[in-house]
Amino acid sequence: MTKDEQFAELMKRPDIEQIHDEYQKLLERIRNELVAKIGIAPWVPKDEPFGGSGCMEFPDISDTNKRRYSSGHSPGNLPDAKWPDAVKLVESIAGEHGFKLHGAVVDRPNDHEVTFGNDWGGELLFGTAINTTLSVSSGCHLSRAAKERGTPA
């Protein structure tokens, strides 16, 4: 892809600040509903809830970002009997944000992890073993300034 084609592809996506707000709300809703409807322990937040980096997928565009968000953890294992209902709940909420269930990464007694993906390269992971975890990584998105500028730098 040329630089202009790469930029045009990224212009079709929300900017990284829009994604930041959306993914923060997505994770908060999933956490709250897992506690309220599935009965897991309240989440213990991480000191650094997100980090970021540039994007290798669009090498000619410098104004790109990719972010990773952690929900911390819910102490303890989610019992196997509750796992399918928890996955359905996460799948339903994540689906409202364009994420589709890709499948199990791990599926053993008392140790499960599933992955969801979206059309922009984002990935949501939900799992349980010693603790229950939830995280999301964005795909590649332009900075707000680049999106407003409308042309490559």
Secondary structure, DSSP 8 states (H G I E B T S, - for coil): --HHHHHHHHHTS--HHHHHHHHHHHHHHHHHHIIIII-----B--SS-EEEE--SSSTT-SSEEEEEEEEEEESS---TTTHHHHHHHHHHHHHTTT-EEEEEEEEETTEEEEEEE-TTS-EEEEEESSSEEEEEE---EE-HHHHHH-S--
